Amino acid sequence: MNAISRLIRRCTLAGLAAALLAAPAYAQTKLVVGYQLIVGPFLSAIADGSFDAALKQAGYQVDWRQFTSGGDISTALASGNVPVGVLGSTGITAASTRGVDMELFWVLDNIGKSEALVARNGSGINGTADLKGKRIATPFVSTSHFHLLVGLEQVWKINPREVRLLNMQPPQIVAAWQRGDIDAAYVWPPALTEIAKTGKIIADSEQIGKASVPTFDGIVADRAWAAKHPKFMAAFTAVLAKSYADYRANGAKWTADSPQVKGMVKLIGGKPEDVVEALKLLVFPTAQEQASNEWLGGGKESGAARAFAASAKFLKDQKQIDRSLDDYSAHVNGQYAKAAAK
């Protein structure tokens, strides 16, 4: 081997060594996580990079994808394109009943006052007794839709056929509201915050939940995918637990000028002061509360499983689903919250 050949060989080996040193120690598993226009510590942890940093260490790279409705996320989960996503409790009920093999592993929030029925100024609606014949918009098969139907039939004793129910996603509701195309809407922030500026809240999910069952938002995963990726599930839930503990301890500091609120606005839009008000309407369970029987623990008797069973009965009565399951505990998994709570 002549001198030139030896030099080329040394340069080649040196370049290869440098490339190997620069390469990650493991290949990154890529996946899509779907989220919606819902505020809270989960969204802040996406915005500030907490999830990305922890998941990178575990060997995962996430494409955070915003969906306009739970129905779109359910479809993506069913197709296998999205293994992890955000859904409301009725969306989880409907999808799991139809055979989508998913499991709830974290409750994002207890909805409470953050979903409400608002009557537009000038609509002639001063209370629930005035709803007959009016145009009411809500995203179908959402927690808002569920509680609107519960309110109509069980609380206000109004046949849903006596009102004009319109299926609209939150951005569509705001646009229709501004045009005067609808008389009322049942929805969540930031759309709720926007339409309430020129309307009157006449009912909310805290009131209706006390008369029936509560509604909540949660994070679900494809069950088979989750079982194959325990490192992802552990790292993901650990970030959730930390972000929720931070909010419980420092939520008063999440003001319009705080990085947490600014991060959420950057992701989903809206005004910082509206996000702050929306946060106040929600209840965010800690990891310890998540793992308890109140939410994810307790099998068939868990709060989540019981809420799914009640939601399924009502959805079946409304012909949104054609059957209900005898037991929804297979679609509730508290093991990750329990581990994160230690």
Backbone torsions as a table, in degrees:
resi	resn	phi	psi	omega
1	MET	NA	123.4	-178.2
2	ASN	-78.0	175.4	-174.6
3	ALA	-63.4	-40.6	-178.6
4	ILE	-65.0	-41.6	179.7
5	SER	-63.8	-40.9	179.4
6	ARG	-64.3	-37.6	-179.9
7	LEU	-65.4	-44.1	179.2
8	ILE	-61.7	-41.7	-178.9
9	ARG	-64.6	-42.8	-179.8
10	ARG	-63.5	-41.3	179.8
11	CYS	-64.5	-40.3	-179.9
12	THR	-64.4	-46.1	179.5
13	LEU	-64.5	-38.0	179.0
14	ALA	-65.7	-41.3	178.5
15	GLY	-65.1	-39.6	178.9
16	LEU	-64.5	-42.4	179.6
17	ALA	-62.6	-42.3	179.6
18	ALA	-63.8	-40.1	179.6
19	ALA	-64.5	-39.7	179.6
20	LEU	-66.4	-38.8	179.5
21	LEU	-67.3	-34.8	-178.0
22	ALA	-77.8	-23.3	-176.8
23	ALA	-71.6	150.0	177.0
24	PRO	-65.7	154.7	-176.7
25	ALA	-70.3	-15.8	-179.9
26	TYR	-148.7	157.8	177.4
27	ALA	-75.9	141.8	179.0
28	GLN	-82.8	127.9	173.0
29	THR	-83.6	123.0	-176.6
30	LYS	-98.1	141.6	177.6
31	LEU	-153.7	162.1	176.4
32	VAL	-104.0	132.5	171.5
33	VAL	-115.5	123.0	-177.5
34	GLY	-95.0	135.1	176.0
35	TYR	-130.8	167.9	-178.5
36	GLN	-123.1	-176.6	179.4
37	LEU	-79.9	68.1	-177.8
38	ILE	-129.2	127.0	-176.8
39	VAL	-86.7	159.8	176.6
40	GLY	148.6	177.4	-179.0
41	PRO	-57.3	-32.4	177.7
42	PHE	-57.7	-47.3	-178.9
43	LEU	-66.1	-38.8	178.9
44	SER	-63.7	-37.5	179.6
45	ALA	-70.3	-25.2	171.7
46	ILE	-70.9	-47.9	-173.9
47	ALA	-64.4	-38.8	-175.9
48	ASP	-87.9	2.0	175.9
49	GLY	85.1	5.2	-178.9
50	SER	-60.4	-44.5	178.4
51	PHE	-63.0	-48.8	-175.6
52	ASP	-59.0	-42.2	-178.9
53	ALA	-64.9	-46.9	-178.2
54	ALA	-68.7	-40.3	-178.0
55	LEU	-72.2	-31.1	175.6
56	LYS	-62.5	-41.2	177.4
57	GLN	-62.4	-31.7	179.9
58	ALA	-85.0	-7.5	177.0
59	GLY	99.5	25.8	-176.3
60	TYR	-129.2	145.9	175.5
61	GLN	-124.7	121.5	-173.6
62	VAL	-103.4	135.0	168.0
63	ASP	-98.4	104.7	-179.1
64	TRP	-79.7	116.1	-173.5
65	ARG	-121.7	124.8	179.7
66	GLN	-85.6	131.3	176.6
67	PHE	-113.3	150.3	-177.9
68	THR	-84.8	-14.5	-178.3
69	SER	-153.4	159.0	175.4
70	GLY	-65.8	-32.0	178.8
71	GLY	-61.0	-39.1	178.4
72	ASP	-65.6	-40.1	179.1
73	ILE	-68.3	-40.2	177.6
74	SER	-58.4	-43.3	178.9
75	THR	-63.0	-42.1	179.7
76	ALA	-66.1	-38.6	176.8
77	LEU	-64.8	-43.6	-179.4
78	ALA	-63.4	-33.3	-178.8
79	SER	-79.9	-14.4	-177.9
80	GLY	88.0	0.1	-179.1
81	ASN	-76.1	-25.4	-179.6
82	VAL	-128.8	109.0	-178.3
83	PRO	-82.8	-17.2	-178.2
84	VAL	-137.2	134.4	-178.4
85	GLY	-162.4	167.9	-179.1
86	VAL	-98.1	128.2	178.3
87	LEU	-140.1	152.3	171.2
88	GLY	-78.7	164.8	-174.8
89	SER	-61.6	-37.0	178.5
90	THR	-73.1	-32.8	175.6
91	GLY	-63.8	-40.9	177.3
92	ILE	-64.3	-43.4	179.2
93	THR	-59.0	-49.8	-177.1
94	ALA	-63.2	-45.6	-176.6
95	ALA	-67.2	-45.5	-179.0
96	SER	-66.4	-35.3	177.4
97	THR	-64.6	-35.2	-179.7
98	ARG	-80.9	1.2	173.2
99	GLY	105.4	5.0	176.0
100	VAL	-74.5	118.7	-171.5
101	ASP	-82.9	78.8	-177.3
102	MET	-119.4	162.0	175.2
103	GLU	-135.9	136.6	174.0
104	LEU	-79.0	126.0	179.4
105	PHE	-125.1	-0.8	175.3
106	TRP	-158.4	133.7	175.6
107	VAL	-92.5	114.5	-178.9
108	LEU	-67.5	-41.3	-176.9
109	ASP	-168.3	151.9	165.8
110	ASN	-88.7	119.7	-166.3
111	ILE	-64.3	-46.2	176.1
112	GLY	53.2	-126.4	-176.0
113	LYS	-80.1	-1.7	-174.5
114	SER	-81.2	-3.5	169.4
115	GLU	-124.7	131.0	-172.7
116	ALA	-151.1	160.5	175.0
117	LEU	-97.1	119.4	-177.5
118	VAL	-115.6	132.3	175.6
119	ALA	-99.4	132.2	-178.6
120	ARG	-72.8	138.8	175.7
121	ASN	-56.0	131.1	-179.6
122	GLY	89.6	0.3	-178.6
123	SER	-80.5	-15.6	-176.8
124	GLY	86.2	6.6	179.3
125	ILE	-99.7	112.8	177.6
126	ASN	-107.1	-14.2	178.6
127	GLY	-165.4	177.8	-176.5
128	THR	-64.0	-24.9	179.6
129	ALA	-66.5	-16.8	-178.0
130	ASP	-94.2	8.2	-173.4
131	LEU	-76.3	-22.1	-175.9
132	LYS	-58.6	132.0	178.5
133	GLY	80.4	-2.0	-176.2
134	LYS	-91.0	158.2	179.5
135	ARG	-91.9	112.3	-176.4
136	ILE	-118.3	123.3	-179.1
137	ALA	-101.8	145.0	174.6
138	THR	-163.7	151.6	175.2
139	PRO	-72.6	117.4	-176.7
140	PHE	-62.3	148.6	-179.1
141	VAL	56.7	34.4	173.8
142	SER	-111.4	172.7	176.5
143	THR	-63.9	-33.8	177.3
144	SER	-64.1	-43.8	178.6
145	HIS	-61.1	-44.7	-179.6
146	PHE	-59.0	-51.3	-177.4
147	HIS	-71.1	-28.9	173.9
148	LEU	-62.8	-45.7	178.9
149	LEU	-65.4	-40.6	177.0
150	VAL	-61.4	-45.0	179.7
151	GLY	-60.1	-46.5	-178.8
152	LEU	-60.8	-52.0	-172.2
153	GLU	-81.3	-45.5	-170.3
154	GLN	-93.0	-32.9	-173.7
155	VAL	-98.5	-49.9	-174.4
156	TRP	-97.8	-4.9	176.2
157	LYS	57.0	46.3	177.5
158	ILE	-116.5	128.1	175.9
159	ASN	-66.8	126.2	179.2
160	PRO	-53.6	-24.4	179.7
161	ARG	-72.4	-13.4	179.6
162	GLU	-85.6	-2.4	174.2
163	VAL	-122.4	164.2	178.0
164	ARG	-102.1	97.8	-179.9
165	LEU	-82.9	128.4	-177.7
166	LEU	-119.9	130.5	-179.7
167	ASN	-85.6	107.9	179.5
168	MET	-138.3	143.3	173.5
169	GLN	-80.8	158.2	-174.8
170	PRO	-48.1	-47.4	179.0
171	PRO	-62.6	-34.9	178.2
172	GLN	-67.5	-36.2	179.2
173	ILE	-62.3	-45.4	-179.9
174	VAL	-60.8	-44.8	-179.8
175	ALA	-64.1	-44.7	-179.9
176	ALA	-65.8	-36.7	177.9
177	TRP	-61.2	-46.9	-178.0
178	GLN	-66.6	-29.4	177.1
179	ARG	-81.5	-14.9	-176.6
180	GLY	83.0	20.6	-177.0
181	ASP	-81.4	-15.0	-178.8
182	ILE	-130.0	156.7	-178.5
183	ASP	-98.1	-28.0	-177.7
184	ALA	-156.5	164.4	178.3
185	ALA	-152.3	145.3	174.4
186	TYR	-114.6	114.1	-171.3
187	VAL	-159.7	-179.9	-178.2
188	TRP	-119.2	168.1	177.3
189	PRO	-65.0	154.9	2.3
190	PRO	-80.6	-10.4	179.7
191	ALA	-61.2	-42.2	179.4
192	LEU	-58.3	-46.5	-179.0
193	THR	-60.1	-39.6	-177.2
194	GLU	-69.5	-47.4	-175.9
195	ILE	-74.0	-25.5	179.6
196	ALA	-66.7	-18.3	179.0
197	LYS	-65.6	-26.8	-180.0
198	THR	-126.1	34.2	-179.5
199	GLY	-153.4	-177.4	-178.1
200	LYS	-127.9	125.8	176.8
201	ILE	-75.0	121.5	-178.0
202	ILE	-111.1	-9.0	176.1
203	ALA	-166.5	156.4	176.2
204	ASP	-144.3	172.9	-173.8
205	SER	-75.4	-16.8	172.8
206	GLU	-68.0	-46.6	178.9
207	GLN	-63.2	-47.8	-176.9
208	ILE	-69.5	-35.7	178.9
209	GLY	-62.4	-35.6	178.4
210	LYS	-67.2	-27.0	-179.9
211	ALA	-89.7	-8.5	-177.7
212	SER	-143.7	-105.6	175.9
213	VAL	-134.4	150.1	178.8
214	PRO	-71.6	160.2	173.5
215	THR	-117.2	155.4	-177.8
216	PHE	-153.3	164.1	172.4
217	ASP	-105.7	145.7	-178.7
218	GLY	-145.4	169.6	175.2
219	ILE	-109.5	127.2	-178.8
220	VAL	-117.1	158.1	176.1
221	ALA	-134.4	148.8	170.1
222	ASP	-59.9	125.5	-171.5
223	ARG	-61.8	-44.9	-179.4
224	ALA	-65.2	-40.6	-180.0
225	TRP	-64.6	-44.2	-179.6
226	ALA	-61.1	-40.9	-179.9
227	ALA	-63.8	-30.7	179.8
228	LYS	-84.6	-11.3	-175.0
229	HIS	-130.5	61.5	-178.3
230	PRO	-64.0	-30.6	178.8
231	LYS	-64.8	-41.2	177.1
232	PHE	-62.2	-49.1	-175.9
233	MET	-61.4	-40.6	179.7
234	ALA	-66.8	-45.7	-178.6
235	ALA	-66.6	-41.6	-178.6
236	PHE	-63.1	-46.6	-177.0
237	THR	-70.8	-31.5	176.9
238	ALA	-63.0	-39.6	177.1
239	VAL	-65.5	-42.2	177.8
240	LEU	-58.5	-48.5	-178.3
241	ALA	-59.9	-42.6	-179.6
242	LYS	-66.3	-43.4	-178.0
243	SER	-67.8	-35.8	179.5
244	TYR	-72.9	-35.8	175.9
245	ALA	-65.5	-37.8	178.3
246	ASP	-64.5	-41.8	179.5
247	TYR	-66.1	-40.9	179.9
248	ARG	-60.8	-37.7	-177.4
249	ALA	-83.9	-33.4	-170.8
250	ASN	-127.7	16.5	-176.3
251	GLY	-57.5	-29.2	179.6
252	ALA	-64.4	-21.5	-179.3
253	LYS	-89.4	-2.5	178.2
254	TRP	-83.0	77.8	-177.8
255	THR	-97.0	179.2	-179.3
256	ALA	-60.9	-26.3	-179.0
257	ASP	-95.6	-0.1	-176.7
258	SER	-77.8	152.1	178.5
259	PRO	-63.2	-30.5	-179.9
260	GLN	-63.5	-46.9	-178.4
261	VAL	-71.7	-40.5	178.0
262	LYS	-61.2	-37.0	178.4
263	GLY	-64.5	-41.2	178.8
264	MET	-66.0	-40.8	178.5
265	VAL	-61.7	-39.3	179.3
266	LYS	-62.4	-33.9	-178.5
267	LEU	-79.4	-44.3	-171.1
268	ILE	-118.6	-2.7	179.3
269	GLY	83.3	-167.8	-177.8
270	GLY	90.2	-174.7	-179.7
271	LYS	-105.3	140.4	-178.4
272	PRO	-53.8	-42.1	-177.9
273	GLU	-66.7	-30.5	177.2
274	ASP	-70.4	-37.4	177.7
275	VAL	-63.8	-41.9	178.6
276	VAL	-59.4	-44.6	179.2
277	GLU	-65.5	-37.6	179.4
278	ALA	-64.9	-39.4	178.9
279	LEU	-59.6	-36.7	-177.1
280	LYS	-68.3	-20.0	-177.4
281	LEU	-86.1	-12.5	-175.7
282	LEU	-104.3	157.3	172.7
283	VAL	-116.2	128.9	-175.7
284	PHE	-112.5	104.2	-178.2
285	PRO	-66.0	140.4	176.1
286	THR	-75.4	172.0	178.7
287	ALA	-59.9	-39.6	179.5
288	GLN	-63.6	-42.3	178.3
289	GLU	-68.3	-37.0	177.5
290	GLN	-58.6	-44.5	-174.8
291	ALA	-74.3	-16.6	-177.4
292	SER	-76.2	170.7	178.8
293	ASN	-64.7	-17.4	178.6
294	GLU	-60.0	-32.3	-177.5
295	TRP	-125.3	-76.2	-169.1
296	LEU	-106.3	-17.8	-179.6
297	GLY	-87.0	161.9	173.5
298	GLY	98.1	6.8	176.4
299	GLY	60.8	-128.3	-176.9
300	LYS	-63.0	-25.3	-178.2
301	GLU	-92.2	5.6	177.0
302	SER	-64.6	152.6	179.3
303	GLY	-58.1	-40.0	-178.5
304	ALA	-66.4	-45.4	-179.1
305	ALA	-63.2	-39.8	179.0
306	ARG	-67.0	-38.0	177.5
307	ALA	-64.9	-39.3	178.1
308	PHE	-63.6	-41.8	-179.1
309	ALA	-62.9	-43.1	179.5
310	ALA	-67.5	-40.8	178.7
311	SER	-63.6	-40.1	-179.3
312	ALA	-62.9	-41.7	179.2
313	LYS	-60.1	-45.0	-178.3
314	PHE	-69.4	-41.6	178.9
315	LEU	-62.2	-36.5	177.1
316	LYS	-66.2	-43.0	178.9
317	ASP	-60.6	-33.0	-179.6
318	GLN	-88.0	4.0	179.8
319	LYS	62.4	27.7	172.8
320	GLN	-80.9	-28.4	172.8
321	ILE	-133.8	155.7	-175.9
322	ASP	-96.8	-2.6	178.2
323	ARG	-160.4	169.7	173.6
324	SER	-130.4	155.4	179.6
325	LEU	-84.8	150.8	177.3
326	ASP	-70.8	-28.9	-174.5
327	ASP	-148.1	124.7	-178.9
328	TYR	-102.1	8.1	-176.0
329	SER	-65.1	-25.2	177.9
330	ALA	-65.0	-17.1	-178.4
331	HIS	-103.3	16.1	176.7
332	VAL	-130.1	125.7	-178.0
333	ASN	-131.7	109.2	-178.9
334	GLY	-95.8	3.6	-173.8
335	GLN	-66.6	-33.9	-178.1
336	TYR	-73.7	-40.2	176.0
337	ALA	-65.1	-38.1	179.8
338	LYS	-63.4	-42.4	178.6
339	ALA	-66.8	-38.3	-179.3
340	ALA	-70.9	-24.0	-177.2
341	ALA	-79.0	-12.9	-177.2
342	LYS	-73.4	NA	NA
